[in-house]
Amino acid sequence: MSLTCAIADIHGSLPKLRRLVELCQQYADGRPTTFIFLGDYIDRGADSAGVISYLIDLQSRPPDRVIALKGNHEAVALAVIDGTMPADVWRDQGGAATLQSYAAANDGELPPLHVAWLRSLPLSHDDGYRFFVHAGIDPQRPLDAQREEDLFWIREPFLSDRRAYGRLIVHGHTPLASGQPDLRTNRLNLDTGAVFGGPLTAAVFTDTDVGPIAFLRAD
């Protein structure tokens, strides 16, 4: 039996990320494991640069499979780099902490390898049981016809919607003040506010059951 570990909204929290990946590996106990990261690796926290370096390294190591999705904070950073959004917008949303972690004065000083990695990130992942995405989906649209801005930014009407989508939607983006994951019949929110003092949480799934079999957390 293989496992999947999904983790959301790291926001520069490198020590919590390292610890949580270790906990997932210990839980797997040698079973094949896929890691799926749900975006928002950067901004607000102390070590965005370290988080990206860690994930790039993790993706290069066999035998674990690592899928990293793009979040709205990565999208905003790239928009600033590409000149389609004012730099102040990014700085105000936590980008100042990201630049500080790189010892960079502006976005032009970010390492090309890291920028290329950010550009390469997919927007979603469908494993046949679950649809993994950063923010959520537009309930009015099929999963294969979602708009990019909704995958990055949506909250309502998605969070209040109760219909079945044919997949369990596994997402982050909306911090949970309780510090606990929010599991509904049609979706699972894993943003437990790591950068705001909450834990970083992983949901563990198997290749035979739709819902999580365990939650792991790094405080």
Residue pairs with C-beta under 8 A, 6 or more apart in sequence:
1 31
1 206
1 207
1 208
2 31
2 32
2 33
2 34
2 206
2 207
3 27
3 28
3 31
3 32
3 33
3 34
3 204
3 205
3 206
3 207
4 33
4 34
4 35
4 36
4 127
4 130
4 204
4 205
4 206
4 207
5 24
5 28
5 33
5 34
5 35
5 36
5 202
5 203
5 204
5 205
5 216
6 35
6 36
6 37
6 38
6 130
6 132
6 170
6 190
6 202
6 203
6 205
7 17
7 20
7 35
7 36
7 37
7 38
7 190
7 200
7 201
7 202
8 37
8 38
8 39
8 40
8 134
8 171
8 172
8 173
8 189
8 190
8 191
8 201
9 38
9 39
9 40
9 71
9 172
9 173
9 175
9 190
9 191
9 193
9 194
9 195
10 16
10 17
10 37
10 40
10 41
10 45
10 51
10 194
10 195
10 200
11 40
11 41
11 42
11 43
11 44
11 45
11 48
11 73
11 94
11 194
11 195
12 41
12 42
12 43
12 44
12 45
12 46
12 47
12 48
12 50
12 51
12 97
12 98
12 101
12 195
13 45
13 46
13 47
13 51
13 194
13 195
13 200
14 45
14 46
14 47
14 50
14 51
14 54
15 218
16 194
16 199
16 200
16 218
16 219
17 51
17 54
17 200
17 218
18 54
19 200
19 218
20 200
20 201
20 202
20 216
20 217
20 218
21 35
21 58
23 202
23 216
23 217
23 218
24 33
24 35
24 202
24 204
24 216
25 33
27 204
27 214
27 216
32 63
32 65
33 64
33 65
34 64
34 65
34 66
34 67
35 58
35 64
35 65
35 66
35 67
36 67
36 68
36 69
36 125
36 132
36 170
37 55
37 66
37 67
37 68
37 69
38 69
38 71
38 132
38 133
38 134
38 170
38 171
38 172
38 190
39 68
39 69
39 70
39 71
39 72
39 73
39 74
39 121
39 134
39 152
39 172
39 173
40 71
40 72
40 73
40 74
40 134
40 172
40 173
41 48
41 51
41 52
41 55
41 68
41 71
41 73
41 74
42 48
42 51
42 52
42 73
42 74
42 77
42 94
42 95
42 98
43 73
43 77
43 90
43 93
43 94
43 95
43 97
43 98
44 94
44 97
44 195
45 51
45 94
45 97
45 194
45 195
46 97
46 101
47 101
48 97
48 98
48 101
48 102
49 98
49 101
49 102
49 114
50 101
52 114
52 117
52 118
53 114
55 66
55 68
55 117
56 113
56 114
56 117
58 64
58 66
59 66
59 68
67 122
67 125
67 132
68 121
69 121
69 122
69 123
69 124
69 125
69 132
69 133
69 134
70 118
70 121
70 122
70 123
70 134
70 152
71 134
71 135
71 152
71 172
71 173
72 134
72 135
72 152
72 153
72 173
73 93
73 94
73 95
74 118
74 121
75 152
76 85
76 89
76 90
76 93
76 95
77 90
77 95
77 98
77 107
77 118
78 115
78 118
78 119
79 85
79 90
80 86
80 87
80 89
80 90
80 95
80 107
81 107
81 108
81 110
81 115
87 95
87 106
87 107
90 107
91 99
95 107
99 105
99 106
99 107
99 109
99 110
102 109
102 110
102 111
104 110
123 133
123 134
123 148
123 151
123 152
124 131
124 132
124 133
124 146
124 151
125 131
125 132
125 133
126 132
126 143
126 167
128 167
129 167
129 168
129 205
129 207
129 209
129 210
130 167
130 168
130 169
130 170
130 205
130 210
131 137
131 143
131 165
131 167
131 168
131 169
131 170
132 170
132 171
133 146
133 151
133 169
133 170
133 171
134 151
134 152
134 171
134 172
134 173
135 150
135 151
135 152
135 153
135 154
135 155
135 158
135 171
135 172
135 173
135 174
136 150
136 151
136 154
136 155
136 158
136 159
136 169
136 171
136 173
136 187
137 143
137 146
137 150
137 151
137 154
137 158
137 165
137 169
138 146
138 147
138 150
138 154
138 158
139 157
139 158
139 161
139 163
139 165
141 147
141 150
143 165
143 166
143 167
150 158
153 173
155 173
155 174
158 169
158 187
159 174
159 187
159 189
161 186
162 184
162 185
162 186
163 186
164 185
164 186
165 186
168 186
168 187
168 188
168 210
168 211
169 186
169 187
169 188
170 187
170 188
170 190
170 203
171 187
171 188
171 189
171 190
171 191
172 189
172 190
172 191
173 189
173 191
174 189
174 191
175 191
175 192
175 193
175 196
175 198
176 182
176 189
176 191
176 192
176 193
176 198
177 193
178 192
179 192
179 193
179 198
179 199
180 192
181 188
181 189
181 190
181 192
181 201
181 203
181 215
182 188
182 189
183 211
183 212
188 203
188 211
188 212
190 201
190 202
190 203
192 198
192 199
192 200
192 201
192 217
193 199
194 200
194 201
199 217
199 218
199 219
200 217
200 218
201 215
201 216
201 217
202 215
202 216
202 217
203 212
203 214
203 215
204 212
204 213
204 214
204 215
204 216
205 211
205 212
205 213
206 213
